[in-house]
Amino acid sequence: MPIMGSTVRARVHKGRLELIDKVDLPEGAEIALTITESAPARDFDAFRRSAGSWCGLVDADKLIRNIYRDRLISPRKKPRL
């Protein structure tokens, strides 16, 4: 019997895994299960709440000038010819 792989989403409820996705497996089939934690949902509200929180704390024009100035600095040593 060939080994087939697929990803199925599940949720932990009271210490048990409850499948979110439907699976097409015969009753009583034995499977190997690998558990990986999925990435947490993005919190867009937190992003919106933080908007403008740096206002007045950072001089944006100075920051931009420093970024462009630093781009002109080469970290490489000049080659010896």
CYANA upper distance limits for C-alpha pairs under 8 A (distance plus 0.5 A):
  8 VAL  CA     19 LEU  CA      7.87
  8 VAL  CA     20 ILE  CA      8.01
  8 VAL  CA     21 ASP  CA      6.37
  8 VAL  CA     22 LYS  CA      8.46
  8 VAL  CA     23 VAL  CA      8.16
  9 ARG  CA     19 LEU  CA      6.67
  9 ARG  CA     20 ILE  CA      5.91
  9 ARG  CA     21 ASP  CA      6.23
 10 ALA  CA     17 LEU  CA      6.49
 10 ALA  CA     18 GLU  CA      5.84
 10 ALA  CA     19 LEU  CA      4.69
 10 ALA  CA     20 ILE  CA      5.46
 10 ALA  CA     21 ASP  CA      7.65
 11 ARG  CA     17 LEU  CA      6.06
 11 ARG  CA     18 GLU  CA      5.69
 11 ARG  CA     19 LEU  CA      6.89
 11 ARG  CA     20 ILE  CA      7.27
 12 VAL  CA     16 ARG  CA      5.94
 12 VAL  CA     17 LEU  CA      5.14
 12 VAL  CA     18 GLU  CA      6.68
 13 HIS  CA     17 LEU  CA      6.77
 13 HIS  CA     18 GLU  CA      7.19
 25 LEU  CA     29 ALA  CA      7.09
 43 ASP  CA     47 PHE  CA      7.24
 44 PHE  CA     48 ARG  CA      6.76
 45 ASP  CA     49 ARG  CA      6.58
 46 ALA  CA     50 SER  CA      6.74
 47 PHE  CA     51 ALA  CA      7.05
 54 TRP  CA     58 VAL  CA      6.85
 58 VAL  CA     63 LEU  CA      8.10
 59 ASP  CA     63 LEU  CA      6.71
 60 ALA  CA     64 ILE  CA      6.66
 61 ASP  CA     65 ARG  CA      6.73
 62 LYS  CA     66 ASN  CA      6.65
 63 LEU  CA     67 ILE  CA      6.72
 64 ILE  CA     68 TYR  CA      6.82
 65 ARG  CA     69 ARG  CA      6.53
 66 ASN  CA     70 ASP  CA      6.47
 67 ILE  CA     71 ARG  CA      6.83
 68 TYR  CA     72 LEU  CA      7.40
 69 ARG  CA     73 ILE  CA      7.78
